[in-house]
């Protein structure tokens, strides 16, 4: 289904608001300190008895609860969500949009007891990151999607159709995504094209990396020639971990940070960093020019997505699927992307975005083409044992630094 594009002035206003006020959602993923790590490890228990999905009451209950992250949908000056308001008018479904997800682990900790009992968690759909979606699927906490209710799922870009954590997209569909790659200060250092370039002598003590294990170790593994989306071994993970440890202990890496790494780039403490794509777009906008260059490393970048899923206890499954279908209309997806400045997973959104803002449409960090996407890999889902072992090993280096 396609719909007429909204009036350009309104959309351009949304774009301007987004660029002025955007707060990086990836900042919310920075909680890899001791508390968040404990939550991650505690959450790796196996599921109990097989759960049965709740009875769908969508036909008689035209409401929907959608849990999402802050600043992750189009919003006007009055705090309204234009695309969501149109959905409600067209569908007759009243949506309660909940800004409830401030961290994957903390949200899971809040709802996992109800999930384990197959109960309604108060959200009929929630958007979570790939690795957390993998955990929910493994534990049996999600309902299978009825694609008959989501015909627009055929608009999902080919590269995201068959991830290892959800083959065939039986339980999930992407909402928005982004890259982890490299950024460097073009005024203060030479070109940085690969992870190995970060270890150059001229960058000693001026390198920053992310405290998100899957992104930092992921790009190092890719530099080593490991396909992180495949069934890689513990030895291959540990080989990358050894490189990381060496660079931390030698002082080559100055800081291992969450989203605060952007502060280090701005104040000059670091000249190059493993970073998230959306943040660099924002930093350059605030600087007024391209002071930092973001690149997909020669060895490859990581690609993460936050995904729609329907919890096992949701009694409004069809309503949720109707909402997902709406957001997979290319024009709607383009309007959201114009505000949030992350990657839309919807085929055809690029063409729709050209009519909204041709410059925006050509930004490869927002509308990557097939060649760009081919340079990135999704970190595969980990088993509970791997989650414990890999995260503990990574965290031990941070605690010892």
DRENRO-950751 format. One record per residue: residue in three letters; y, z, x of N, C-alpha, C in turn. Coordinates in steps of 0.2 Angstrom, whole numbers, plus 5000, padded with zeros to 4 digits. Example, Ala and Ser with C-alpha at 12.3 -4.5 7.8 and 13.67 -1.06 7.14 Angstrom:
2
ALA497250395066497850395062498450395066;SER498950355064499550365068500050395064;
// end
This chain:
401
UNK499450005004500050005000500650005004;UNK501149965002501849965006502349975001;UNK502850005003503450024999504050005002;UNK504649994998505249975001505550025005;UNK505850005011506150045015506750085012;UNK506850145014507450185012508050155014;UNK508650165012509250145014509350165021;UNK509550115025509650125033510150185034;UNK510750185031511150245033510850315033;UNK510450325028510150385027509650395033;UNK509250345034508750355040509150365047;UNK509650325048510050335054510350405054;UNK510550435049510750505049510250545051;UNK509650535048509050585050508950575057;UNK508950515060508850505067509350545071;UNK509950545069510450575073510350655073;UNK510150675067510050745066509450765070;UNK508950725070508350745074508550755082;UNK508950705084509050705091509550765093;UNK509950785088510350835090510050905089;UNK509550915084509250975083508550985085;UNK508250935087507550935088507350995093;UNK506851035091506551085095505851065096;UNK505651055102504951035103504451075100;UNK504051045096503451075093502951095099;UNK502951055104502451075109502651145112;UNK503251165112503451235114502951285111;UNK502751275105502351315101501651325104;UNK501451275108500751275111500751305118;UNK501251335120501351365127501051435127;UNK500751465122500451525123499851535126;UNK499751525133499151535136499151595141;UNK499551645139499551705143498951745141;UNK498951805143498351845142498151855135;UNK498751865131498551875124498251815120;UNK498551755121498351695118497651675121;UNK497551695127496851675130496351715127;UNK496551785126496051825123495851805116;UNK496351775112496251745106495751685106;UNK495951645111495551585112494751605113;UNK494651645118493951665120493651705114;UNK493951745110493651785105493551735099;UNK493851675099493751635093493151585094;UNK492851595100492351545101491651565099;UNK491551605094490951625091490651565087;UNK490051565086489651515083489751535075;UNK489651485071489651495064489051535061;UNK489051555055488551595052488151545048;UNK488051565042487651525037488051465035;UNK487751405033488151345031488551365025;UNK489151345025489551355019489651295015;UNK489751315008489851265003490551255002;UNK490751185001491451175000491651204993;UNK492251224992492551244985492551194980;UNK492451214974492451164968493151134968;UNK493251074967493851034967494151044960;UNK494751074960495151084953495751044953;UNK495750984957496350944958496550914951;UNK496050894947496250864941496650904936;UNK496550974936496851014931497451054935;UNK497451054942497951094945498351044950;UNK498851024948499250974951499751014956;UNK499451054961499851084966499551074972;UNK499851094978499551084984499951124989;UNK499551164994499851204999499751165006;UNK500251145009500251115016500451155021;UNK500051175026500251215032500451175038;UNK500951185041501151135047501551175051;UNK501751145057502151175062502951165061;UNK503351205064504051195063504351135065;UNK504851105062505251045064504750985065;UNK504350975060503750925061503750875055;UNK504250875051504350825046505050805045;UNK505250755042505850735041506250785036;UNK506850795038507250845035508050825034;UNK508350835029509050825028509450885029;UNK510150875029510650925030510550985026;UNK510250975020510151035015509451065016;UNK509051045021508451075021507851045017;UNK508050985014507550955010507150905014;UNK506550895012506050845015506050785011;UNK506450725013506450665009505850635007;UNK505350625012504750595011504350635006;UNK504350695007503950745003504150744996;UNK504850744995505150744988504950684985;UNK504950624988504650564985503950564983;UNK503550594987502850604986502750644979;UNK503150694979503050734973503250704966;UNK503750664967504050624961503550574959;UNK503250534964502750484962502050504960;UNK501850564963501150584962501150634956;UNK501650674955501650724950501350794953;UNK501150784960500850844963501450884966;UNK501450954964501950994967501751024974;UNK502151014979501851034986502251094988;UNK501951144990502251204994502151195001;UNK502651175005502651155012502751225016;UNK502251245019502251305023502351295030;UNK502851325033502951325040502551385043;UNK501851375043501451435045501151435052;UNK501151375055500751365061501251375067;UNK501251425071501651435076501251425083;UNK500551425082500151425088499451415085;UNK499051365088498351355086497951415086;UNK497951455091497551515091497751565086;UNK498351585086498651635081498551615074;UNK498551555073498451535066497751545064;UNK497251525069496551525067496351605067;UNK496651645071496551715071496751745064;UNK497251715061497451745054497051725049;UNK496651665049496251645043495551635044;UNK495351655050494651645052494151685048;UNK494351745046493851785042493751755035;UNK494351735032494251695026493851635026;UNK493951595032493551535033492851555034;UNK492651605037491951625038491551635032;UNK491951655027491651675020491751615015;UNK492051555018492151505013492651505008;UNK493151555009493651575005494351525006;UNK494751525000495351485001495851525005;UNK496051495010496551525015497251515013;UNK497351485007498051475005498351415008;UNK497951365011498251305013497651255011;UNK497851195008497351145006497351095011;UNK497851085015497751045021498251085027;UNK497951075033498351105038498351055044;UNK498851055048498851015054498751055061;UNK498151035064498051075070497851025076;UNK497851045082497751005088497050995089;UNK496850935092496250905093495650965094;UNK495850995099495251045102495151105097;UNK495651125093495551175088495251145082;UNK495351075080495051045075494251035077;UNK494151025083493451025085493051095084;UNK493451145085493151215084493051225076;UNK493451205072493351215065492751165062;UNK492751105065492151065063491551095065;UNK491451115071490851145074490651205070;UNK491151245067490951305064490851295056;UNK490951235054490851215047491351235043;UNK491951245045492551265041492951215038;UNK492751145038493151095035492751055030;UNK493051025025492750985021492750905023;UNK492250875021492250805023492750765018;UNK493150715022493550685018493250625014;UNK493550615008493350565003493750505004;UNK493550455008493950405010494150355004;UNK493850364999493950324993494650344990;UNK494850414992495450434990496050424995;UNK495850395001496250385006496250315009;UNK496350265004496250195007496650175012;UNK497250205013497750195018497450215025;UNK496850255025496550275031496350215036;UNK496350155032496150095036496750075041;UNK497350105040497950095044497950135050;UNK497450185051497350225057497250175063;UNK497650185069497650145074496950145077;UNK496650095080496050085082495850135088;UNK496250155092496150205098495950275095;UNK496150285089496050355087495450365081;UNK495150305080494650305075493950335076;UNK493850355082493150375083493150425089;UNK493550485089493550535094492850575094;UNK492750595100492150635101492050695097;UNK492650725095492550785092492450775084;UNK492650715082492550695075492350625074;UNK491750605076491550535076491650505069;UNK491950445069492050415062492650445058;UNK492950495061493450535057493250555050;UNK492650595050492350615044492750675041;UNK493050715046493350775044494150785045;UNK494350735048495050735050495450675051;UNK496050675050496550615052497150635055;UNK497350595060497950625064498550625060;UNK499050675062499650675059500250645064;UNK500250675069500750655075500450665081;UNK500650635087500350645093500850635099;UNK500650645105501050635111500650635117;UNK500950625123500650615129500850675134;UNK500350695138500550735144500450685150;UNK501050685154501050635160501550675165;UNK501950635168502350655174503050635173;UNK503550685174504250665174504550685181;UNK505050645183505350665189506050655189;UNK506450685193507150675193507350615197;UNK507650565194507750505197508350505203;UNK508750565202509250565207509150605213;UNK508550645212508450695218507750675222;UNK507350635219506750615223506550545222;UNK506150525226505850455225505350445219;UNK505150385218504750375213504050415213;UNK503850435207503250475207502850435202;UNK502250415204501850365200501150395198;UNK500950445202500250475201500250545202;UNK499750585200499650655201499650665209;UNK499350625213499350635220500050635223;UNK500550595220501150595222501550665222;UNK501250705217501550775216501450815222;UNK500950795226500750835232501050815238;UNK501550775238501950745244502350805247;UNK502450805254502750855257503550865255;UNK503850805253504550815251504650845244;UNK504050855240504050895234503750965235;UNK503650985241503351055242503851105239;UNK503551145234503851205231504351175225;UNK504251115223504751085218504351055213;UNK503751075212503251045207503151095201;UNK503151075195502951115189502351085186;UNK501951125183501451095179501351145173;UNK500951115168500951145161500351205161;UNK500451255157500051305157499451295151;UNK499551235148499051205144498451175148;UNK497851205148497351185153497151115152;UNK497051095146496851025144497250975147;UNK497950985147498350935150498450935157;UNK498550995160498550995168497950975171;UNK497451005169496750995173496550925170;UNK496750905164496550835162496850785166;UNK497450785168497750725171497450725179;UNK497350785181497050795188496350765188;UNK495950775183495250745182495350675181;UNK495750645177495850575177496050545183;UNK496450575188496650555194495950545199;UNK495550595197494850595201494450535198;UNK494550505193494150445190493650475185;UNK493850535182493350565177493650545170;UNK493250515166493450505159493350565155;UNK493950595154493950665150493750665143;UNK493750605140493450595133492750585133;UNK492350585139491650575139491350645140;UNK490650645141490350705142490350725150;UNK490950745152490950755159490650825161;UNK490450835167490150895169490550945171;UNK490251005172490651065174490851055182;UNK490451025186490651005193491250965193;UNK491350915188491950875188492550915186;UNK492450955181493050995179493251045185;UNK492751075189492851125194493151085200;UNK492951025201493350985207494050975206;UNK494250965199494950965198495251035198;UNK494951085196495151155196495251175204;UNK494851145208494951165215495651135218;UNK495751075216496351045218496951085215;UNK496951105209497451145206497551205210;UNK497051245211497051305215497351295222;UNK497151245225497451235232498251225231;UNK498451185226499151175226499551235224;UNK499251275220499551335218499651385224;UNK499051395227499051445233499451415239;UNK499551355240499951335245500651335244;UNK500851345237501551345235501851275234;UNK501451225234501651155232501851165225;UNK501451195220501651205213502151265213;UNK502751255211503151315210503051355204;UNK502951325198502851365192502351325188;UNK501951375184501451345179501751375173;UNK501951335168502351355163502151325156;UNK502351355151502351325144502951275144;UNK503251275138503751225137504451245141;UNK504451305144504951325148505051285155;UNK504551245156504551195162505151155161;UNK505451145155506051095155506651135158;UNK506651205157507251235160507251225168;UNK506651225171506551215178506751145180;UNK506651095176506951025177507651025177;UNK507951055172508651055171509051095176;UNK508751155178509151185183508951165190;UNK508551125191508351095198507851135202;UNK507551185199507051225202506451175204;UNK506251135199505751085200506051015200;UNK505850965204506050895204505550855200;UNK504950875199504450835196503950885193;UNK503650855187503250905183502750865179;UNK502150895178501650875173501950895166;UNK502050855162502450875156502250835149;UNK502650855144502450825138503050765136;UNK502850715133503250655132503850675128;UNK503750705122504350715118504950755121;UNK504750805125505250845129505750805133;UNK505450755137505850715141506350675137;UNK506050645132506550605127507150645125;UNK507050715124507550755121507950775127;UNK507750785133508150805139508550755141;UNK508350695141508750635143509350625137;UNK509150635131509650625126510250675127;UNK510050745129510550795130510950775136;UNK510650745141510950735147511450675146;UNK511250635141511750575140511550515144;UNK510950515148510750465152510050475154;UNK509650425157508950435159508950475166;UNK509050535166509050575172508350595174;UNK507850595170507150605171506750545169;UNK506350525173505950465171505250495169;UNK505050475163504350495161503850435163;UNK503250455166502850395167502150425165;UNK501750375163501050385162500650385169;UNK500350435172500150425178499650375179;UNK499650345185499150285187498450305185;UNK498250365186497550385184497450395177;UNK497950395173497950405166498250475164;UNK498450465157498850525154498350555149;UNK498450615147498150645141498450625135;UNK498150615130498350605123498150655118;UNK498650695115498450745110498650725103;UNK498350745098498550735092498450805088;UNK498950815083498850865078498550825072;UNK498150855068497750815063497750855057;UNK497750815051497550845045496850865044;UNK496750915041496050935039496050975033;UNK495550975029495551015023495051075024;UNK495251135023494851195024494351195019;UNK493751225021493151235017493251265010;UNK493751315010493851345004494451314999;UNK494751255001495251234997494951204990;UNK495251224985495051204978495451144976;UNK495851114980496351054978496250994983;UNK495650984985495450934990495750864988;UNK495650834982495850774980496650764981;UNK496950824979497750824980497950814987;UNK497550854991497650844999497550775001;UNK497050744999496850675001497350624998;UNK497650634992498250594990498850604994;UNK498950664997499550675001499450635008;UNK498850645011498650605017498750535016;UNK498550505011498550435009499250415009;UNK499750455006500450435006500750435013;UNK500550475017500850475024500550425028;UNK500050395026499750335030500050265028;UNK500550275023500950205022501350195027;UNK501450135030501750125036502550145036;UNK502850125030503550145029503650215029;UNK503250255026503350325026503250355033;UNK502650335037502550355043503150335048;UNK503450285047504050265051504550305050;UNK504750325044505250375042505150445046;UNK504550465045504350535048504450525056;UNK504250475059504250465066504950465069;UNK505450435065506150425066506450495067;UNK506150545063506450615064506150655069;UNK505450655069505050705074505050675081;UNK505150615082505050585089504450595092;UNK503850595089503250595092502850535089;UNK502250525092501850465090501550465083;UNK501750415080501350405073500750365074;UNK500150385071499550355071499450295067;UNK499950275063499850225058500050155060;UNK499550115059499650045061500150015056;UNK500649975058501149945054501749985054;UNK501750055056502350095056502850065061;UNK502650035066503050005071503449945068;UNK503149905064503549845061504049875056;UNK503849925053504249965048504849995051;UNK504750025057505250055061505850005064;UNK505649945065506049895067506649885062;UNK506449895056507049885051507449945050;UNK507150005053507550065053508050065059;UNK507750065065508050065071507650035077;UNK507849965078507549925083507449965090;UNK507950005092507850035099507350085098;UNK507350125093506850175092506150145092;UNK506050085089505450055088505150035095;UNK505550025100505349995106505250055111;UNK505350115109505150175113504450185113;UNK504150175119503350175120503150245119;UNK503550295120503350365119503250385112;UNK503550345107503550355100503150305097;UNK503150245098502750185096502450155101;UNK501950185105501550155110501150095108;UNK501150035112500749985110500049995113;UNK499649945112498949955114498849965121;UNK499249925125499249935132499450005134;UNK499950035131500150105133499550155131;UNK499250145125498750195123498150185127;UNK498050125130497450115134497450155141;UNK498050185142498150225148498150295147;UNK497850315141497850385140497150405137;UNK496950465138496250485135496350555132;UNK495950565126495950625123495450675126;UNK495650735128495150775131494650795126;UNK493950785128493450795123493350865121;UNK493050875115492950945113492450985117;UNK492651045118492151085122491751135118;UNK491151145121490751195117491051265118;UNK490751315114491051385115490951405122;UNK490351395125490251415132490751385137;UNK490851315136491351285141492051305140;UNK492251325133492851345132492951415136;UNK492451455135492551525139492551515146;UNK492151475149492051465156492651425159;UNK492851375156493451335159494151365158;UNK494251395152494851435151494951495156;UNK494351535156494351595161494551575168;UNK494251515170494351495177495051475178;UNK495351435173496051415174496451475174;UNK496351525169496751585169496751625175;UNK496151625178496151665184496551645190;UNK496651575190497151555195497851575193;UNK498051565187498751585185498851655186;UNK498351705185498451775186498551795193;UNK498151745197498251765205498751725208;UNK499151685205499751655208500351695209;
// end
